[in-house]
Amino acid sequence: MRTIVIADEDTVLGFSLAGVQGVIVSTQEEIRTAFERATRRDDVGIVVLTERIAQHIREAVDNWVIGGGRPLIVEIPDHQGPMADRRTPHEFVKSAIGVKF
């Protein structure tokens, strides 16, 4: 299984140094297209997105995560650091199923 990173140029470059294939994106359309292509591939097990990139297609990312399909979606901070308004796993579960734990 492969890992693919969908991110800004700096993040993709960093991952490429570790041998991870990446797609550099900047517009919402590029982000959506790259995400759809990556999630359709049978050889991809993990898709890494920066938090800022994921924000552009938040609904699609959340729907994929809630659906529990493969590949696994992982959001990471970019070179600017973590986003202040990012959701914790607890908040995500609460919004997905309406249960606070």
N, CA, C and O atoms as a Tinker XYZ file with bonds, in Angstrom:
   404  protein
     1  N      0.831000   -1.188000    0.000000    73     2
     2  CA     0.000000    0.000000    0.000000    64     1     3
     3  C      0.873000    1.249000    0.000000    63     2     4     5
     4  O      1.898000    1.326000    0.678000    81     3
     5  N      0.437000    2.200000   -0.769000    73     3     6
     6  CA     1.164000    3.461000   -0.893000    64     5     7
     7  C      0.579000    4.535000    0.022000    63     6     8     9
     8  O     -0.575000    4.468000    0.447000    81     7
     9  N      1.410000    5.515000    0.304000    73     7    10
    10  CA     0.976000    6.736000    0.969000    64     9    11
    11  C      1.128000    7.860000   -0.037000    63    10    12    13
    12  O      2.131000    7.938000   -0.746000    81    11
    13  N      0.132000    8.727000   -0.098000    73    11    14
    14  CA     0.180000    9.899000   -0.976000    64    13    15
    15  C     -0.076000   11.132000   -0.123000    63    14    16    17
    16  O     -0.957000   11.128000    0.737000    81    15
    17  N      0.690000   12.179000   -0.361000    73    15    18
    18  CA     0.463000   13.444000    0.323000    64    17    19
    19  C     -0.095000   14.447000   -0.681000    63    18    20    21
    20  O      0.405000   14.571000   -1.799000    81    19
    21  N     -1.132000   15.155000   -0.266000    73    19    22
    22  CA    -1.743000   16.215000   -1.074000    64    21    23
    23  C     -1.565000   17.494000   -0.269000    63    22    24    25
    24  O     -2.161000   17.656000    0.796000    81    23
    25  N     -0.739000   18.403000   -0.787000    73    23    26
    26  CA    -0.369000   19.542000    0.046000    64    25    27
    27  C      0.287000   20.645000   -0.783000    63    26    28    29
    28  O      0.336000   20.596000   -2.012000    81    27
    29  N      0.785000   21.638000   -0.055000    73    27    30
    30  CA     1.543000   22.732000   -0.654000    64    29    31
    31  C      2.920000   22.216000   -1.070000    63    30    32    33
    32  O      3.313000   21.104000   -0.718000    81    31
    33  N      3.634000   23.029000   -1.813000    73    31    34
    34  CA     4.929000   22.623000   -2.366000    64    33    35
    35  C      5.939000   22.220000   -1.293000    63    34    36    37
    36  O      6.632000   21.214000   -1.447000    81    35
    37  N      6.032000   22.990000   -0.209000    73    35    38
    38  CA     7.009000   22.686000    0.841000    64    37    39
    39  C      6.739000   21.330000    1.494000    63    38    40    41
    40  O      7.662000   20.549000    1.725000    81    39
    41  N      5.482000   21.063000    1.785000    73    39    42
    42  CA     5.122000   19.801000    2.433000    64    41    43
    43  C      5.370000   18.616000    1.508000    63    42    44    45
    44  O      5.910000   17.594000    1.932000    81    43
    45  N      4.977000   18.753000    0.249000    73    43    46
    46  CA     5.195000   17.672000   -0.715000    64    45    47
    47  C      6.693000   17.412000   -0.878000    63    46    48    49
    48  O      7.113000   16.257000   -0.954000    81    47
    49  N      7.494000   18.467000   -0.932000    73    47    50
    50  CA     8.944000   18.304000   -1.043000    64    49    51
    51  C      9.496000   17.534000    0.154000    63    50    52    53
    52  O     10.298000   16.616000   -0.015000    81    51
    53  N      9.074000   17.902000    1.352000    73    51    54
    54  CA     9.537000   17.206000    2.553000    64    53    55
    55  C      9.204000   15.721000    2.532000    63    54    56    57
    56  O     10.047000   14.885000    2.858000    81    55
    57  N      7.986000   15.396000    2.153000    73    55    58
    58  CA     7.592000   13.990000    2.086000    64    57    59
    59  C      8.335000   13.255000    0.975000    63    58    60    61
    60  O      8.646000   12.072000    1.108000    81    59
    61  N      8.617000   13.952000   -0.115000    73    59    62
    62  CA     9.320000   13.290000   -1.224000    64    61    63
    63  C     10.729000   12.867000   -0.811000    63    62    64    65
    64  O     11.257000   11.883000   -1.329000    81    63
    65  N     11.334000   13.600000    0.113000    73    63    66
    66  CA    12.659000   13.230000    0.614000    64    65    67
    67  C     12.619000   11.897000    1.360000    63    66    68    69
    68  O     13.635000   11.213000    1.485000    81    67
    69  N     11.427000   11.538000    1.855000    73    67    70
    70  CA    11.251000   10.251000    2.535000    64    69    71
    71  C     10.688000    9.195000    1.591000    63    70    72    73
    72  O     10.355000    8.089000    2.017000    81    71
    73  N     10.582000    9.538000    0.307000    73    71    74
    74  CA    10.109000    8.576000   -0.679000    64    73    75
    75  C      8.607000    8.500000   -0.840000    63    74    76    77
    76  O      8.097000    7.557000   -1.446000    81    75
    77  N      7.884000    9.482000   -0.305000    73    75    78
    78  CA     6.425000    9.489000   -0.395000    64    77    79
    79  C      5.998000   10.324000   -1.590000    63    78    80    81
    80  O      6.422000   11.470000   -1.744000    81    79
    81  N      5.159000    9.745000   -2.428000    73    79    82
    82  CA     4.638000   10.445000   -3.608000    64    81    83
    83  C      3.692000   11.552000   -3.156000    63    82    84    85
    84  O      2.956000   11.389000   -2.183000    81    83
    85  N      3.714000   12.675000   -3.864000    73    83    86
    86  CA     2.850000   13.782000   -3.494000    64    85    87
    87  C      2.288000   14.521000   -4.683000    63    86    88    89
    88  O      2.778000   14.415000   -5.808000    81    87
    89  N      1.239000   15.275000   -4.398000    73    87    90
    90  CA     0.597000   16.118000   -5.401000    64    89    91
    91  C      0.565000   17.532000   -4.841000    63    90    92    93
    92  O     -0.002000   17.772000   -3.775000    81    91
    93  N      1.175000   18.467000   -5.561000    73    91    94
    94  CA     1.166000   19.870000   -5.153000    64    93    95
    95  C     -0.131000   20.492000   -5.645000    63    94    96    97
    96  O     -0.457000   20.418000   -6.830000    81    95
    97  N     -0.868000   21.108000   -4.722000    73    95    98
    98  CA    -2.146000   21.729000   -5.064000    64    97    99
    99  C     -2.201000   23.136000   -4.493000    63    98   100   101
   100  O     -1.544000   23.447000   -3.500000    81    99
   101  N     -3.000000   23.983000   -5.140000    73    99   102
   102  CA    -3.175000   25.333000   -4.612000    64   101   103
   103  C     -4.614000   25.822000   -4.728000    63   102   104   105
   104  O     -5.062000   26.607000   -3.892000    81   103
   105  N     -5.339000   25.379000   -5.736000    73   103   106
   106  CA    -6.726000   25.824000   -5.892000    64   105   107
   107  C     -7.685000   24.762000   -5.363000    63   106   108   109
   108  O     -7.328000   23.591000   -5.234000    81   107
   109  N     -8.896000   25.187000   -5.062000    73   107   110
   110  CA    -9.897000   24.252000   -4.562000    64   109   111
   111  C    -10.164000   23.134000   -5.570000    63   110   112   113
   112  O    -10.345000   21.980000   -5.182000    81   111
   113  N    -10.190000   23.465000   -6.843000    73   111   114
   114  CA   -10.431000   22.453000   -7.875000    64   113   115
   115  C     -9.289000   21.432000   -7.922000    63   114   116   117
   116  O     -9.534000   20.232000   -8.049000    81   115
   117  N     -8.048000   21.904000   -7.821000    73   115   118
   118  CA    -6.905000   20.983000   -7.794000    64   117   119
   119  C     -6.969000   20.067000   -6.575000    63   118   120   121
   120  O     -6.681000   18.874000   -6.663000    81   119
   121  N     -7.348000   20.642000   -5.442000    73   119   122
   122  CA    -7.445000   19.870000   -4.204000    64   121   123
   123  C     -8.514000   18.787000   -4.342000    63   122   124   125
   124  O     -8.266000   17.621000   -4.035000    81   123
   125  N     -9.691000   19.173000   -4.799000    73   123   126
   126  CA   -10.799000   18.226000   -4.951000    64   125   127
   127  C    -10.429000   17.101000   -5.926000    63   126   128   129
   128  O    -10.674000   15.927000   -5.650000    81   127
   129  N     -9.843000   17.468000   -7.060000    73   127   130
   130  CA    -9.461000   16.472000   -8.065000    64   129   131
   131  C     -8.417000   15.505000   -7.510000    63   130   132   133
   132  O     -8.539000   14.292000   -7.682000    81   131
   133  N     -7.396000   16.037000   -6.847000    73   131   134
   134  CA    -6.344000   15.181000   -6.279000    64   133   135
   135  C     -6.913000   14.245000   -5.215000    63   134   136   137
   136  O     -6.535000   13.075000   -5.149000    81   135
   137  N     -7.818000   14.758000   -4.383000    73   135   138
   138  CA    -8.432000   13.939000   -3.338000    64   137   139
   139  C     -9.267000   12.817000   -3.945000    63   138   140   141
   140  O     -9.174000   11.665000   -3.522000    81   139
   141  N    -10.076000   13.158000   -4.928000    73   139   142
   142  CA   -10.921000   12.144000   -5.575000    64   141   143
   143  C    -10.074000   11.071000   -6.257000    63   142   144   145
   144  O    -10.383000    9.883000   -6.165000    81   143
   145  N     -9.019000   11.483000   -6.933000    73   143   146
   146  CA    -8.142000   10.501000   -7.596000    64   145   147
   147  C     -7.447000    9.599000   -6.587000    63   146   148   149
   148  O     -7.367000    8.386000   -6.779000    81   147
   149  N     -6.947000   10.193000   -5.515000    73   147   150
   150  CA    -6.218000    9.411000   -4.509000    64   149   151
   151  C     -7.134000    8.411000   -3.810000    63   150   152   153
   152  O     -6.730000    7.277000   -3.553000    81   151
   153  N     -8.355000    8.817000   -3.502000    73   151   154
   154  CA    -9.256000    7.917000   -2.778000    64   153   155
   155  C     -9.827000    6.819000   -3.673000    63   154   156   157
   156  O    -10.362000    5.834000   -3.165000    81   155
   157  N     -9.725000    6.966000   -4.977000    73   155   158
   158  CA   -10.194000    5.930000   -5.906000    64   157   159
   159  C     -9.139000    4.867000   -6.195000    63   158   160   161
   160  O     -9.464000    3.791000   -6.696000    81   159
   161  N     -7.898000    5.158000   -5.888000    73   159   162
   162  CA    -6.815000    4.228000   -6.229000    64   161   163
   163  C     -6.793000    3.035000   -5.277000    63   162   164   165
   164  O     -6.866000    3.194000   -4.059000    81   163
   165  N     -6.692000    1.854000   -5.849000    73   163   166
   166  CA    -6.653000    0.625000   -5.051000    64   165   167
   167  C     -5.327000    0.422000   -4.331000    63   166   168   169
   168  O     -5.266000   -0.298000   -3.335000    81   167
   169  N     -4.267000    1.051000   -4.828000    73   167   170
   170  CA    -2.942000    0.847000   -4.238000    64   169   171
   171  C     -2.598000    1.866000   -3.154000    63   170   172   173
   172  O     -1.488000    1.845000   -2.621000    81   171
   173  N     -3.532000    2.756000   -2.821000    73   171   174
   174  CA    -3.280000    3.795000   -1.819000    64   173   175
   175  C     -3.923000    3.390000   -0.493000    63   174   176   177
   176  O     -5.121000    3.111000   -0.434000    81   175
   177  N     -3.119000    3.361000    0.565000    73   175   178
   178  CA    -3.619000    3.011000    1.891000    64   177   179
   179  C     -3.778000    4.204000    2.811000    63   178   180   181
   180  O     -4.592000    4.180000    3.734000    81   179
   181  N     -2.989000    5.262000    2.559000    73   179   182
   182  CA    -3.038000    6.463000    3.396000    64   181   183
   183  C     -2.943000    7.693000    2.500000    63   182   184   185
   184  O     -2.089000    7.769000    1.616000    81   183
   185  N     -3.831000    8.653000    2.742000    73   183   186
   186  CA    -3.765000    9.956000    2.080000    64   185   187
   187  C     -3.492000   10.985000    3.170000    63   186   188   189
   188  O     -4.269000   11.124000    4.114000    81   187
   189  N     -2.386000   11.700000    3.032000    73   187   190
   190  CA    -2.006000   12.734000    3.985000    64   189   191
   191  C     -2.369000   14.084000    3.385000    63   190   192   193
   192  O     -1.992000   14.401000    2.257000    81   191
   193  N     -3.111000   14.878000    4.161000    73   191   194
   194  CA    -3.488000   16.238000    3.758000    64   193   195
   195  C     -3.025000   17.201000    4.846000    63   194   196   197
   196  O     -3.065000   16.864000    6.029000    81   195
   197  N     -2.594000   18.380000    4.462000    73   195   198
   198  CA    -2.361000   19.383000    5.492000    64   197   199
   199  C     -3.724000   19.909000    5.939000    63   198   200   201
   200  O     -4.699000   19.859000    5.188000    81   199
   201  N     -3.777000   20.406000    7.158000    73   199   202
   202  CA    -5.042000   20.927000    7.689000    64   201   203
   203  C     -5.603000   22.038000    6.804000    63   202   204   205
   204  O     -6.808000   22.086000    6.554000    81   203
   205  N     -4.742000   22.918000    6.338000    73   203   206
   206  CA    -5.212000   24.032000    5.512000    64   205   207
   207  C     -5.760000   23.550000    4.169000    63   206   208   209
   208  O     -6.748000   24.089000    3.671000    81   207
   209  N     -5.132000   22.557000    3.598000    73   207   210
   210  CA    -5.623000   21.989000    2.341000    64   209   211
   211  C     -6.967000   21.301000    2.582000    63   210   212   213
   212  O     -7.899000   21.469000    1.796000    81   211
   213  N     -7.068000   20.531000    3.659000    73   211   214
   214  CA    -8.307000   19.811000    3.971000    64   213   215
   215  C     -9.473000   20.768000    4.200000    63   214   216   217
   216  O    -10.617000   20.430000    3.896000    81   215
   217  N     -9.199000   21.954000    4.729000    73   215   218
   218  CA   -10.270000   22.931000    4.972000    64   217   219
   219  C    -11.002000   23.298000    3.683000    63   218   220   221
   220  O    -12.193000   23.605000    3.719000    81   219
   221  N    -10.314000   23.272000    2.561000    73   219   222
   222  CA   -10.927000   23.639000    1.281000    64   221   223
   223  C    -11.971000   22.628000    0.826000    63   222   224   225
   224  O    -12.884000   22.965000    0.072000    81   223
   225  N    -11.832000   21.386000    1.286000    73   223   226
   226  CA   -12.789000   20.336000    0.897000    64   225   227
   227  C    -13.284000   19.621000    2.155000    63   226   228   229
   228  O    -13.426000   18.398000    2.172000    81   227
   229  N    -13.543000   20.395000    3.198000    73   227   230
   230  CA   -13.892000   19.846000    4.518000    64   229   231
   231  C    -15.021000   18.821000    4.448000    63   230   232   233
   232  O    -14.919000   17.755000    5.055000    81   231
   233  N    -16.083000   19.122000    3.726000    73   231   234
   234  CA   -17.225000   18.206000    3.678000    64   233   235
   235  C    -16.823000   16.856000    3.073000    63   234   236   237
   236  O    -17.201000   15.806000    3.591000    81   235
   237  N    -16.066000   16.886000    1.991000    73   235   238
   238  CA   -15.639000   15.639000    1.342000    64   237   239
   239  C    -14.728000   14.827000    2.263000    63   238   240   241
   240  O    -14.857000   13.605000    2.346000    81   239
   241  N    -13.819000   15.497000    2.946000    73   239   242
   242  CA   -12.903000   14.804000    3.861000    64   241   243
   243  C    -13.684000   14.180000    5.016000    63   242   244   245
   244  O    -13.491000   13.007000    5.335000    81   243
   245  N    -14.564000   14.961000    5.644000    73   243   246
   246  CA   -15.340000   14.442000    6.768000    64   245   247
   247  C    -16.226000   13.276000    6.346000    63   246   248   249
   248  O    -16.329000   12.286000    7.070000    81   247
   249  N    -16.863000   13.381000    5.191000    73   247   250
   250  CA   -17.705000   12.283000    4.706000    64   249   251
   251  C    -16.889000   11.018000    4.488000    63   250   252   253
   252  O    -17.352000    9.920000    4.796000    81   251
   253  N    -15.681000   11.163000    3.961000    73   251   254
   254  CA   -14.827000   10.000000    3.735000    64   253   255
   255  C    -14.438000    9.356000    5.067000    63   254   256   257
   256  O    -14.495000    8.135000    5.216000    81   255
   257  N    -14.045000   10.183000    6.024000    73   255   258
   258  CA   -13.621000    9.671000    7.329000    64   257   259
   259  C    -14.790000    8.982000    8.035000    63   258   260   261
   260  O    -14.621000    7.904000    8.604000    81   259
   261  N    -15.958000    9.592000    8.001000    73   259   262
   262  CA   -17.138000    9.004000    8.643000    64   261   263
   263  C    -17.495000    7.674000    7.988000    63   262   264   265
   264  O    -17.907000    6.733000    8.666000    81   263
   265  N    -17.336000    7.599000    6.669000    73   263   266
   266  CA   -17.638000    6.371000    5.944000    64   265   267
   267  C    -16.708000    5.220000    6.278000    63   266   268   269
   268  O    -17.035000    4.059000    6.028000    81   267
   269  N    -15.559000    5.533000    6.838000    73   267   270
   270  CA   -14.635000    4.502000    7.285000    64   269   271
   271  C    -13.987000    3.690000    6.184000    63   270   272   273
   272  O    -13.502000    2.584000    6.424000    81   271
   273  N    -13.977000    4.223000    5.002000    73   271   274
   274  CA   -13.383000    3.480000    3.892000    64   273   275
   275  C    -11.875000    3.574000    3.854000    63   274   276   277
   276  O    -11.254000    4.306000    4.625000    81   275
   277  N    -11.303000    2.813000    2.938000    73   275   278
   278  CA    -9.881000    2.900000    2.683000    64   277   279
   279  C     -9.702000    3.776000    1.463000    63   278   280   281
   280  O    -10.482000    3.634000    0.522000    81   279
   281  N     -8.768000    4.637000    1.413000    73   279   282
   282  CA    -7.617000    4.807000    2.297000    64   281   283
   283  C     -7.946000    5.608000    3.559000    63   282   284   285
   284  O     -8.957000    6.305000    3.644000    81   283
   285  N     -7.055000    5.477000    4.518000    73   283   286
   286  CA    -7.117000    6.255000    5.740000    64   285   287
   287  C     -6.725000    7.689000    5.402000    63   286   288   289
   288  O     -5.767000    7.914000    4.661000    81   287
   289  N     -7.459000    8.655000    5.940000    73   287   290
   290  CA    -7.149000   10.071000    5.727000    64   289   291
   291  C     -6.478000   10.607000    6.986000    63   290   292   293
   292  O     -7.003000   10.455000    8.089000    81   291
   293  N     -5.322000   11.230000    6.817000    73   291   294
   294  CA    -4.573000   11.793000    7.939000    64   293   295
   295  C     -4.342000   13.268000    7.662000    63   294   296   297
   296  O     -3.823000   13.638000    6.609000    81   295
   297  N     -4.732000   14.113000    8.618000    73   295   298
   298  CA    -4.486000   15.554000    8.497000    64   297   299
   299  C     -3.317000   15.933000    9.393000    63   298   300   301
   300  O     -3.236000   15.521000   10.550000    81   299
   301  N     -2.414000   16.729000    8.829000    73   299   302
   302  CA    -1.233000   17.171000    9.566000    64   301   303
   303  C     -1.111000   18.687000    9.452000    63   302   304   305
   304  O     -1.630000   19.277000    8.504000    81   303
   305  N     -0.434000   19.326000   10.406000    73   303   306
   306  CA    -0.151000   20.757000   10.259000    64   305   307
   307  C      0.822000   20.977000    9.100000    63   306   308   309
   308  O      1.590000   20.081000    8.752000    81   307
   309  N      0.787000   22.158000    8.512000    73   307   310
   310  CA     1.770000   22.480000    7.482000    64   309   311
   311  C      2.918000   23.266000    8.118000    63   310   312   313
   312  O      3.035000   23.311000    9.343000    81   311
   313  N      3.753000   23.874000    7.302000    73   311   314
   314  CA     4.927000   24.590000    7.815000    64   313   315
   315  C      4.567000   25.808000    8.669000    63   314   316   317
   316  O      5.426000   26.345000    9.368000    81   315
   317  N      3.310000   26.247000    8.619000    73   315   318
   318  CA     2.866000   27.378000    9.441000    64   317   319
   319  C      2.429000   26.935000   10.833000    63   318   320   321
   320  O      2.149000   27.773000   11.690000    81   319
   321  N      2.369000   25.640000   11.061000    73   319   322
   322  CA     1.960000   25.111000   12.360000    64   321   323
   323  C      0.491000   24.727000   12.378000    63   322   324   325
   324  O     -0.216000   24.907000   11.386000    81   323
   325  N      0.028000   24.195000   13.514000    73   323   326
   326  CA    -1.363000   23.750000   13.611000    64   325   327
   327  C     -2.341000   24.920000   13.494000    63   326   328   329
   328  O     -2.053000   26.038000   13.919000    81   327
   329  N     -3.490000   24.635000   12.915000    73   327   330
   330  CA    -4.533000   25.651000   12.809000    64   329   331
   331  C     -5.198000   25.813000   14.172000    63   330   332   333
   332  O     -5.394000   24.837000   14.896000    81   331
   333  N     -5.538000   27.034000   14.509000    73   331   334
   334  CA    -6.135000   27.316000   15.814000    64   333   335
   335  C     -7.521000   26.705000   15.961000    63   334   336   337
   336  O     -7.908000   26.308000   17.060000    81   335
   337  N     -8.267000   26.625000   14.876000    73   335   338
   338  CA    -9.655000   26.161000   14.963000    64   337   339
   339  C     -9.835000   24.702000   14.564000    63   338   340   341
   340  O    -10.942000   24.290000   14.217000    81   339
   341  N     -8.770000   23.919000   14.609000    73   339   342
   342  CA    -8.902000   22.512000   14.213000    64   341   343
   343  C     -9.696000   21.740000   15.266000    63   342   344   345
   344  O     -9.665000   22.058000   16.455000    81   343
   345  N    -10.407000   20.718000   14.794000    73   343   346
   346  CA   -11.240000   19.919000   15.687000    64   345   347
   347  C    -10.439000   18.769000   16.282000    63   346   348   349
   348  O     -9.580000   18.174000   15.631000    81   347
   349  N    -10.746000   18.479000   17.528000    73   347   350
   350  CA   -10.138000   17.324000   18.176000    64   349   351
   351  C    -10.900000   16.072000   17.741000    63   350   352   353
   352  O    -12.016000   16.175000   17.231000    81   351
   353  N    -10.311000   14.897000   17.935000    73   351   354
   354  CA   -11.059000   13.672000   17.619000    64   353   355
   355  C    -12.395000   13.588000   18.362000    63   354   356   357
   356  O    -13.382000   13.105000   17.806000    81   355
   357  N    -12.433000   14.055000   19.616000    73   355   358
   358  CA   -13.692000   14.051000   20.373000    64   357   359
   359  C    -14.747000   14.919000   19.693000    63   358   360   361
   360  O    -15.904000   14.517000   19.573000    81   359
   361  N    -14.350000   16.094000   19.255000    73   359   362
   362  CA   -15.294000   16.992000   18.578000    64   361   363
   363  C    -15.775000   16.393000   17.267000    63   362   364   365
   364  O    -16.939000   16.552000   16.898000    81   363
   365  N    -14.888000   15.708000   16.566000    73   363   366
   366  CA   -15.270000   15.094000   15.302000    64   365   367
   367  C    -16.318000   14.010000   15.527000    63   366   368   369
   368  O    -17.320000   13.955000   14.813000    81   367
   369  N    -16.090000   13.153000   16.514000    73   367   370
   370  CA   -17.055000   12.085000   16.811000    64   369   371
   371  C    -18.392000   12.684000   17.222000    63   370   372   373
   372  O    -19.443000   12.214000   16.787000    81   371
   373  N    -18.359000   13.712000   18.052000    73   371   374
   374  CA   -19.608000   14.351000   18.493000    64   373   375
   375  C    -20.383000   14.901000   17.305000    63   374   376   377
   376  O    -21.601000   14.736000   17.237000    81   375
   377  N    -19.704000   15.550000   16.370000    73   375   378
   378  CA   -20.403000   16.110000   15.208000    64   377   379
   379  C    -20.876000   15.015000   14.255000    63   378   380   381
   380  O    -21.887000   15.180000   13.573000    81   379
   381  N    -20.152000   13.904000   14.205000    73   379   382
   382  CA   -20.506000   12.827000   13.284000    64   381   383
   383  C    -21.698000   12.010000   13.765000    63   382   384   385
   384  O    -22.586000   11.673000   12.982000    81   383
   385  N    -21.713000   11.692000   15.063000    73   383   386
   386  CA   -22.778000   10.816000   15.553000    64   385   387
   387  C    -23.611000   11.424000   16.671000    63   386   388   389
   388  O    -24.569000   10.810000   17.141000    81   387
   389  N    -23.250000   12.623000   17.095000    73   387   390
   390  CA   -24.048000   13.309000   18.103000    64   389   391
   391  C    -23.863000   12.792000   19.515000    63   390   392   393
   392  O    -24.714000   13.019000   20.375000    81   391
   393  N    -22.768000   12.103000   19.764000    73   391   394
   394  CA   -22.520000   11.552000   21.089000    64   393   395
   395  C    -21.253000   12.175000   21.659000    63   394   396   397
   396  O    -20.200000   12.186000   21.021000    81   395
   397  N    -21.380000   12.692000   22.877000    73   395   398
   398  CA   -20.204000   13.234000   23.552000    64   397   399
   399  C    -19.657000   12.165000   24.485000    63   398   400   401
   400  O    -20.400000   11.542000   25.243000    81   399
   401  N    -18.348000   11.963000   24.416000    73   399   402
   402  CA   -17.753000   10.967000   25.311000    64   401   403
   403  C    -16.572000   11.547000   26.034000    63   402   404
   404  O    -15.938000   10.859000   26.834000    81   403
